[in-house]
Amino acid sequence: MAGGQERILRRRISSIEATKKITRAMELIAASRIVKAQGRVRSAKPYSEKVTDVITNLAGGGAGVDHPLLTQADQVNRVAYVVIAADRGLCGGYNNNVLRAVERAITADQAQGRQYVLVLSGKKAAGYFSFRGYEVHAAYEGFSDQPNYSDAKTMAESVAELFESGDVQQVYLAYTRFLSMGSQEVTVDQFMPLEASEIGADASENTAGGGYEFEPEPAEILSRLLPRYVEARLYAALLEGSASEHAARQRAMKAATDNAEDLKTNLTRIMNRARQEAITTEIMEIVSGSEAMSDDGDHDLDDAITQSLEGSLAALIPDRSDA
């Protein structure tokens, strides 16, 4: 019985050791990808900041105040949510946190009598909301690890079409903001129409025409730049989501590796105790048999049993390396 238990424990320990190697490799891969993802986030900032500065100058001077992306609706009947999640799991609570945040926002909108529609990025988001019967307008996948600007542009065009057609009056962007290696924050921000605080359009001292001549007119320039601004903002959110995903996966795989090591240690102790119990039982059986034969006066058989006992002890005592 004890021998069978020992074999079972050995197989479990071997399986845990193999799993530990996999989680350790995934931890190292995620750690290496975080560095690249952070570099991409930093590289995308100059373009976004420059576009924002130009739009701030134009909007601050009153250009394009009638543009749909700058016009707040008098009444909001339908809201769109752009949700950025991952294509894969094994990243802790990264996916669940943003998906649950969107669910809470939808529940709040429904309580106010508003309808909703979803534009999703990532297989996990598409599977989650489709399975639960939510209204999904579009779903994109396959680029959560390394998003490109073309991916952001495709999504932005789909969302802008919903908004500019009047199908929805507000659009919110839900993603995980990357703060540091150990800290990420789920954010649900208004995406469309652009708020004044986002582009500095409420800065009364900012004048678009002071000292500058525009060709074409400032309003036309603004109408061309606003879609680029939307694309840049969505691209930045995709990059931050990618960095957050890798950071969450790195932490999750490290925790899994540590847990595997602890479980292996505990099972090894249990296996050693089981083997020691088997050794003790075997010794007691041999000693009892030897005493019984000694009482009958069979000294030759007693000597044979003693030699057998010595051989059994040599075979049963565990190696120091297994302790």
C-alpha positions, 0 to 999 in steps of 0.5 A: 500500500505504501509503495503504491502511494509512493509511486503516485506521489513521485508521479505528481512531483514529476508533473509539478516539476514539468509545470514549474518549468513551463510557468518559469519560461512564461514568466521570463518571456513576459518579463522580456516583452514588458521592456519592449512594450514600455518602449513602444508606449514611450515612442508613441507619446511624442506624436500624440502630444504634438497632435494634441498641441496643434488641436489645442491651439486650433480649438482654443481659437474657436475653430471647429466648434461645430465638429461632431467630435467636439459637440456634446449631445443634449440627450444621451440615449445610447452609449458605446464602449470600446473594451481593450482586453487580451487574446490569451489568459494566464495573466491573473485578473487583467481580463476580468478587471476590465470586463467587470468594470464595463459590466458595472458601467453598462448596468449603471447606464441601463438603470438610467434608461440608456442603451449600449453597444460594444466594440471589443478588442481581444478574444477574451472580451469577445468570448465573455460578452458574446457568451452572456448575450451582450450587444456587440457591434464589432470584435477585433482580435489577434494583436493584443500582444503587439498592437500596430497603428493600423489596428488602432486606425481600423477600430477608430474608424468603426467607432467614429462611424457609430458616433458620427452617424448619431447611432450613439451619443457617447463613447467610452474607452475601457482599458488598463493603464500601465503605471509601473511594473507592479501597478496597473489601473483599470480606466473607463474614460469618455472617448467621444465626444472629446471633452474640453479638458482632453485637448485644452479647448477651455483655455480662454487665453489660447488663440489659434490665429495669433501670429500664424497663418493657416492654409487651409482654414483652421476649421478644415485643419481641425476636422482632419486632425481630430480623427488622427487624434482619436486614432492616436489616443486609441493606439496609446490605450492599446499599447498601455493595455499590452504592457499591462497584460505582460506585467500581469502575466509576469506576476501570475507566472511568478506566483504559479512558479512559487506555488509549484515549488511549495507544492513540490516541497510538501509532496516530497515531505509526505512521500518521505514520511510514507517511505519511512513508515514503510521501512518501520513496518518492514523492520517490525515484521522482520524483528517479530518473526526473528523473535518468534523463531528464537523462542522455538530454539531455531538458531540457524534460522535466527541467523538467516533472519538476522542476515536478511534484516541487515540486507533489508535495512541497507535497501530500505534506508532512504538516500540523504539526497531525497530527504 
